């Protein structure tokens, strides 16, 4: 069975050209979309949101631990580390 090498090479070149064109068009559209978004961001900037609230932070809802509980936790940690 004879193989037409020149025909296969032409078909391969055609597929390569189509693939490269599709990638080129996609990347061009991506760059265009990014440029458009950057332009829109410059034209319509968002209002600056303050990072810190001017109000004082609320006190934590959990009550403070008593000194007896703190002493028990400290003793347990000390005993665990000395094993």
OpenMM code with the backbone's topology and positions (N, CA, C; nanometers):
from openmm import Vec3, app, unit

residues = "UNK UNK UNK UNK UNK UNK UNK UNK UNK UNK UNK UNK UNK UNK UNK UNK UNK UNK UNK UNK UNK UNK UNK UNK UNK UNK UNK UNK UNK UNK UNK UNK UNK UNK UNK UNK UNK UNK UNK UNK UNK UNK UNK UNK UNK UNK UNK UNK UNK UNK UNK UNK UNK UNK UNK UNK UNK UNK UNK UNK UNK UNK UNK UNK UNK UNK UNK UNK UNK UNK UNK UNK UNK UNK UNK UNK UNK UNK UNK UNK UNK UNK UNK".split()
positions = [
    Vec3(0.0840, -0.1169, 0.0000),
    Vec3(0.0000, 0.0000, 0.0000),
    Vec3(0.0894, 0.1245, 0.0000),
    Vec3(0.0855, 0.2038, -0.1050),
    Vec3(0.1717, 0.3227, -0.1136),
    Vec3(0.1221, 0.4333, -0.0192),
    Vec3(0.2184, 0.5032, 0.0383),
    Vec3(0.1879, 0.6126, 0.1311),
    Vec3(0.2255, 0.7433, 0.0633),
    Vec3(0.1311, 0.8368, 0.0594),
    Vec3(0.1540, 0.9673, -0.0002),
    Vec3(0.2089, 1.0601, 0.1088),
    Vec3(0.3423, 1.0681, 0.1159),
    Vec3(0.4076, 1.1441, 0.2218),
    Vec3(0.3812, 1.2932, 0.2060),
    Vec3(0.3829, 1.3431, 0.0845),
    Vec3(0.3622, 1.4870, 0.0650),
    Vec3(0.2204, 1.5275, 0.1063),
    Vec3(0.1235, 1.4424, 0.0808),
    Vec3(-0.0137, 1.4721, 0.1228),
    Vec3(-0.0275, 1.4737, 0.2743),
    Vec3(0.0405, 1.3782, 0.3394),
    Vec3(0.0370, 1.3747, 0.4852),
    Vec3(0.1056, 1.4970, 0.5457),
    Vec3(0.2173, 1.5387, 0.4848),
    Vec3(0.2870, 1.6571, 0.5347),
    Vec3(0.2030, 1.7829, 0.5159),
    Vec3(0.1332, 1.7934, 0.4030),
    Vec3(0.0457, 1.9089, 0.3807),
    Vec3(-0.0691, 1.9112, 0.4814),
    Vec3(-0.1269, 1.7952, 0.5088),
    Vec3(-0.2355, 1.7888, 0.6068),
    Vec3(-0.1842, 1.8239, 0.7466),
    Vec3(-0.0647, 1.7772, 0.7814),
    Vec3(-0.0056, 1.8094, 0.9115),
    Vec3(0.0219, 1.9588, 0.9225),
    Vec3(0.0727, 2.0197, 0.8153),
    Vec3(0.0987, 2.1636, 0.8165),
    Vec3(-0.0315, 2.2421, 0.8299),
    Vec3(-0.1371, 2.1953, 0.7633),
    Vec3(-0.2668, 2.2617, 0.7725),
    Vec3(-0.3204, 2.2545, 0.9157),
    Vec3(-0.3141, 2.1365, 0.9778),
    Vec3(-0.3609, 2.1217, 1.1157),
    Vec3(-0.2784, 2.2063, 1.2122),
    Vec3(-0.1473, 2.2136, 1.1893),
    Vec3(-0.0617, 2.2946, 1.2739),
    Vec3(-0.0975, 2.4421, 1.2608),
    Vec3(-0.1208, 2.4885, 1.1388),
    Vec3(-0.1556, 2.6287, 1.1167),
    Vec3(-0.2900, 2.6626, 1.1808),
    Vec3(-0.3872, 2.5730, 1.1674),
    Vec3(-0.5178, 2.5973, 1.2292),
    Vec3(-0.5043, 2.6017, 1.3814),
    Vec3(-0.4296, 2.5103, 1.4385),
    Vec3(-0.4093, 2.5085, 1.5836),
    Vec3(-0.3396, 2.6332, 1.6335),
    Vec3(-0.2359, 2.6761, 1.5618),
    Vec3(-0.1645, 2.7967, 1.6017),
    Vec3(-0.2544, 2.9195, 1.5901),
    Vec3(-0.3385, 2.9249, 1.4881),
    Vec3(-0.4302, 3.0370, 1.4711),
    Vec3(-0.5324, 3.0414, 1.5847),
    Vec3(-0.5846, 2.9258, 1.6230),
    Vec3(-0.6819, 2.9210, 1.7330),
    Vec3(-0.6177, 2.9687, 1.8629),
    Vec3(-0.4971, 2.9228, 1.8919),
    Vec3(-0.4277, 2.9651, 2.0139),
    Vec3(-0.3988, 3.1145, 2.0087),
    Vec3(-0.3535, 3.1649, 1.8951),
    Vec3(-0.3241, 3.3071, 1.8801),
    Vec3(-0.4494, 3.3908, 1.9016),
    Vec3(-0.5617, 3.3495, 1.8431),
    Vec3(-0.6864, 3.4243, 1.8606),
    Vec3(-0.7336, 3.4200, 2.0059),
    Vec3(-0.7223, 3.3049, 2.0709),
    Vec3(-0.7632, 3.2942, 2.2110),
    Vec3(-0.6782, 3.3846, 2.2994),
    Vec3(-0.5467, 3.3817, 2.2816),
    Vec3(-0.4595, 3.4657, 2.3634),
    Vec3(-0.4831, 3.6135, 2.3354),
    Vec3(-0.5087, 3.6483, 2.2092),
    Vec3(-0.5412, 3.7872, 2.1766),
    Vec3(-0.6701, 3.8322, 2.2430),
    Vec3(-0.7717, 3.7455, 2.2430),
    Vec3(-0.8976, 3.7785, 2.3097),
    Vec3(-0.8772, 3.7912, 2.4606),
    Vec3(-0.7934, 3.7067, 2.5178),
    Vec3(-0.7650, 3.7127, 2.6605),
    Vec3(-0.6950, 3.8436, 2.6972),
    Vec3(-0.5975, 3.8843, 2.6173),
    Vec3(-0.5286, 4.0109, 2.6418),
    Vec3(-0.6253, 4.1275, 2.6253),
    Vec3(-0.7106, 4.1209, 2.5243),
    Vec3(-0.8102, 4.2263, 2.5051),
    Vec3(-0.9062, 4.2365, 2.6222),
    Vec3(-0.9513, 4.1231, 2.6741),
    Vec3(-1.0426, 4.1239, 2.7884),
    Vec3(-0.9743, 4.1801, 2.9126),
    Vec3(-0.8485, 4.1438, 2.9343),
    Vec3(-0.7760, 4.1963, 3.0501),
    Vec3(-0.7542, 4.3464, 3.0376),
    Vec3(-0.7250, 4.3936, 2.9182),
    Vec3(-0.7079, 4.5367, 2.8963),
    Vec3(-0.8389, 4.6104, 2.9204),
    Vec3(-0.9497, 4.5536, 2.8742),
    Vec3(-1.0807, 4.6147, 2.8953),
    Vec3(-1.1149, 4.6220, 3.0435),
    Vec3(-1.0887, 4.5164, 3.1184),
    Vec3(-1.1172, 4.5169, 3.2617),
    Vec3(-1.0297, 4.6195, 3.3330),
    Vec3(-0.9033, 4.6308, 3.2945),
    Vec3(-0.8151, 4.7304, 3.3555),
    Vec3(-0.8646, 4.8714, 3.3254),
    Vec3(-0.9098, 4.8957, 3.2029),
    Vec3(-0.9620, 5.0272, 3.1659),
    Vec3(-1.0888, 5.0588, 3.2452),
    Vec3(-1.1782, 4.9597, 3.2561),
    Vec3(-1.3008, 4.9809, 3.3329),
    Vec3(-1.2699, 5.0065, 3.4800),
    Vec3(-1.1690, 4.9397, 3.5336),
    Vec3(-1.1304, 4.9607, 3.6727),
    Vec3(-1.0754, 5.1013, 3.6937),
    Vec3(-1.0042, 5.1549, 3.5956),
    Vec3(-0.9551, 5.2922, 3.6068),
    Vec3(-1.0683, 5.3929, 3.5930),
    Vec3(-1.1655, 5.3644, 3.5067),
    Vec3(-1.2758, 5.4575, 3.4842),
    Vec3(-1.3745, 5.4586, 3.6003),
    Vec3(-1.4003, 5.3461, 3.6609),
    Vec3(-1.4988, 5.3330, 3.7680),
    Vec3(-1.4345, 5.2680, 3.8905),
    Vec3(-1.3497, 5.3420, 3.9626),
    Vec3(-1.2837, 5.2809, 4.0790),
    Vec3(-1.3832, 5.2586, 4.1922),
    Vec3(-1.3558, 5.1569, 4.2719),
    Vec3(-1.4394, 5.1278, 4.3881),
    Vec3(-1.4031, 5.2236, 4.5005),
    Vec3(-1.4995, 5.2505, 4.5862),
    Vec3(-1.4725, 5.3343, 4.7021),
    Vec3(-1.3792, 5.2594, 4.7965),
    Vec3(-1.2871, 5.3337, 4.8570),
    Vec3(-1.1920, 5.2709, 4.9485),
    Vec3(-1.2651, 5.2240, 5.0733),
    Vec3(-1.2411, 5.1008, 5.1097),
    Vec3(-1.3032, 5.0433, 5.2287),
    Vec3(-1.2036, 5.0552, 5.3431),
    Vec3(-1.2446, 5.1162, 5.4560),
    Vec3(-1.1496, 5.1272, 5.5677),
    Vec3(-1.1158, 4.9892, 5.6228),
    Vec3(-0.9882, 4.9704, 5.6542),
    Vec3(-0.9434, 4.8411, 5.7029),
    Vec3(-0.9803, 4.8194, 5.8487),
    Vec3(-0.9753, 4.9268, 5.9274),
    Vec3(-1.0040, 4.9140, 6.0699),
    Vec3(-1.1312, 4.9900, 6.1016),
    Vec3(-1.2120, 4.9312, 6.1842),
    Vec3(-1.3345, 4.9954, 6.2270),
    Vec3(-1.2996, 5.0974, 6.3344),
    Vec3(-1.3621, 5.2149, 6.3302),
    Vec3(-1.3301, 5.3191, 6.4264),
    Vec3(-1.3860, 5.2874, 6.5647),
    Vec3(-1.4854, 5.1999, 6.5719),
    Vec3(-1.5413, 5.1615, 6.7011),
    Vec3(-1.4440, 5.0681, 6.7726),
    Vec3(-1.4507, 5.0724, 6.9053),
    Vec3(-1.3663, 4.9819, 6.9823),
    Vec3(-1.4182, 4.8400, 6.9698),
    Vec3(-1.3287, 4.7461, 6.9736),
    Vec3(-1.3686, 4.6059, 6.9636),
    Vec3(-1.4468, 4.5669, 7.0881),
    Vec3(-1.5490, 4.4871, 7.0694),
    Vec3(-1.6308, 4.4423, 7.1814),
    Vec3(-1.5512, 4.3464, 7.2682),
    Vec3(-1.5837, 4.3443, 7.3944),
    Vec3(-1.5161, 4.2541, 7.4875),
    Vec3(-1.5521, 4.1105, 7.4516),
    Vec3(-1.4600, 4.0179, 7.4708),
    Vec3(-1.4914, 3.8782, 7.4388),
    Vec3(-1.6067, 3.8286, 7.5255),
    Vec3(-1.6880, 3.7421, 7.4669),
    Vec3(-1.8063, 3.6939, 7.5377),
    Vec3(-1.7743, 3.5864, 7.6404),
    Vec3(-1.6564, 3.5250, 7.6297),
    Vec3(-1.6215, 3.4207, 7.7261),
    Vec3(-1.5664, 3.4859, 7.8522),
    Vec3(-1.6072, 3.4402, 7.9685),
    Vec3(-1.5565, 3.4994, 8.0924),
    Vec3(-1.4106, 3.4610, 8.1136),
    Vec3(-1.3403, 3.5427, 8.1908),
    Vec3(-1.1996, 3.5160, 8.2193),
    Vec3(-1.1877, 3.3913, 8.3065),
    Vec3(-1.0798, 3.3182, 8.2875),
    Vec3(-1.0571, 3.1971, 8.3664),
    Vec3(-1.0118, 3.2352, 8.5071),
    Vec3(-1.0555, 3.1590, 8.6032),
    Vec3(-1.0140, 3.1865, 8.7412),
    Vec3(-0.8692, 3.1423, 8.7603),
    Vec3(-0.8083, 3.1936, 8.8655),
    Vec3(-0.6674, 3.1614, 8.8899),
    Vec3(-0.6494, 3.0135, 8.9236),
    Vec3(-0.7514, 2.9513, 8.9828),
    Vec3(-0.7424, 2.8080, 9.0138),
    Vec3(-0.7365, 2.7234, 8.8879),
    Vec3(-0.8153, 2.7595, 8.7874),
    Vec3(-0.8151, 2.6848, 8.6607),
    Vec3(-0.6823, 2.7041, 8.5891),
    Vec3(-0.6308, 2.8264, 8.5919),
    Vec3(-0.5019, 2.8534, 8.5269),
    Vec3(-0.3916, 2.7726, 8.5953),
    Vec3(-0.3948, 2.7658, 8.7285),
    Vec3(-0.2944, 2.6880, 8.8017),
    Vec3(-0.3050, 2.5397, 8.7680),
    Vec3(-0.4268, 2.4882, 8.7541),
    Vec3(-0.4450, 2.3467, 8.7206),
    Vec3(-0.3928, 2.3171, 8.5802),
    Vec3(-0.4199, 2.4059, 8.4861),
    Vec3(-0.3711, 2.3862, 8.3486),
    Vec3(-0.2192, 2.3914, 8.3463),
    Vec3(-0.1620, 2.4873, 8.4189),
    Vec3(-0.0159, 2.4996, 8.4232),
    Vec3(0.0470, 2.3743, 8.4832),
    Vec3(-0.0115, 2.3221, 8.5896),
    Vec3(0.0421, 2.2004, 8.6519),
    Vec3(0.0312, 2.0811, 8.5581),
    Vec3(-0.0793, 2.0714, 8.4843),
    Vec3(-0.0964, 1.9597, 8.3910),
    Vec3(0.0054, 1.9670, 8.2777),
    Vec3(0.0281, 2.0861, 8.2255),
    Vec3(0.1271, 2.1018, 8.1176),
    Vec3(0.2663, 2.0693, 8.1703),
    Vec3(0.2981, 2.1167, 8.2907),
    Vec3(0.4295, 2.0906, 8.3495),
    Vec3(0.4503, 1.9405, 8.3708),
    Vec3(0.3474, 1.8719, 8.4209),
    Vec3(0.3577, 1.7277, 8.4437),
    Vec3(0.3730, 1.6535, 8.3113),
    Vec3(0.3021, 1.6976, 8.2080),
    Vec3(0.3106, 1.6314, 8.0776),
    Vec3(0.4498, 1.6476, 8.0168),
    Vec3(0.5080, 1.7643, 8.0328),
    Vec3(0.6411, 1.7890, 7.9745),
    Vec3(0.7507, 1.7130, 8.0489),
    Vec3(0.7296, 1.6844, 8.1756),
    Vec3(0.8319, 1.6154, 8.2550),
    Vec3(0.8219, 1.4640, 8.2465),
    Vec3(0.7364, 1.4094, 8.1663),
    Vec3(0.7247, 1.2631, 8.1527),
    Vec3(0.8457, 1.2048, 8.0850),
] * unit.nanometer
topology = app.Topology()
chain = topology.addChain("A")
for resn in residues:
    res = topology.addResidue(resn, chain)
    for name in ("N", "CA", "C"):
        topology.addAtom(name, app.Element.getBySymbol(name[0]), res)
